[in-house]
Every structure is written in C-alpha cells, then in structure tokens.
Amino acid sequence: MAIIESDIDAVEVRNGKLQFAALFHALADPTRLLILDHLRTGEHKVRELTEHLGLAQGTVSAHLSCLKDTGLVRVRSQGRASIYSLGQQEALDALAAAASALLPQDAAHHQWHEAHGTDRRED
C-alpha cells in the first residue's frame, strides 16, 4: 500500500508542477505580457487589442487562449463579442512585484530570443 500511496503523491506533485509550468509559460512571452498590461486598463474586445498591439486577430486570440487557460484572463460574452479582462489582478500584481525583486540589477545584457537555444550574448 505504501508504494501505491507514494505513486499517487508523485502524480499529484507532478500535476502541481505542470500547472506551475503552464503559468510560467503563459508569462514567458512578451506579447502576452503586453496583453496583460493593456488589460489592466479595463475590459477589451479582441478587435481593440489587435488595434492597440498592431497584431493579427488570430495571433491575439491564440495568446488570449493561453492566458485564459491559466486563469490570468477571464472572458465573458456580450452578444457575439467576447470581452476579456484580467482574472486575478491582485495576484498578478504580487507576482510582478516578486519577479521584479528576482531580476538581477544589471539585466540589460540579456536579450529575449524566441528560440531559447539560440540565446547568444555578445561579449
């Protein structure tokens, strides 16, 4: 029995880690961070976000879907339109503050690269 309980505990721990990974994945994209920042001003339709960000509707929708899956963004229907808002603004603010505290003081040397394996620094 102890082995079965141990396996169940390991699965629960792994599922918890997967949820953390999904959350941090959602926060790991600069465009998604821009969307979250814009949603701090209030509710927006996809069309409004596409106009503000200068991105294609499909791109914004895909990013919103990722954010919605983690609970960072909520969606409600208004007629045929979908209205997006921040899901947990206080928690997101706390997370942003914690992330700022974790950043090195001299982080200017690091550049974002879509393909993480190609992170090249000029020395």
Sequence and secondary structure as in RCSB ss.txt:
>XXXX:A:sequence
MAIIESDIDAVEVRNGKLQFAALFHALADPTRLLILDHLRTGEHKVRELTEHLGLAQGTVSAHLSCLKDTGLVRV
RSQGRASIYSLGQQEALDALAAAASALLPQDAAHHQWHEAHGTDRRED
>XXXX:A:secstr
 HHHHHHHHHHHHHHHHHHHHHHHHHHT HHHHHHHHHHTT  EEHHHHHHHHT  HHHHHHHHHHHHHTTSEEE
EEETTEEEEEES HHHHHHHHHHHHHHS TT TT    SSGGG     
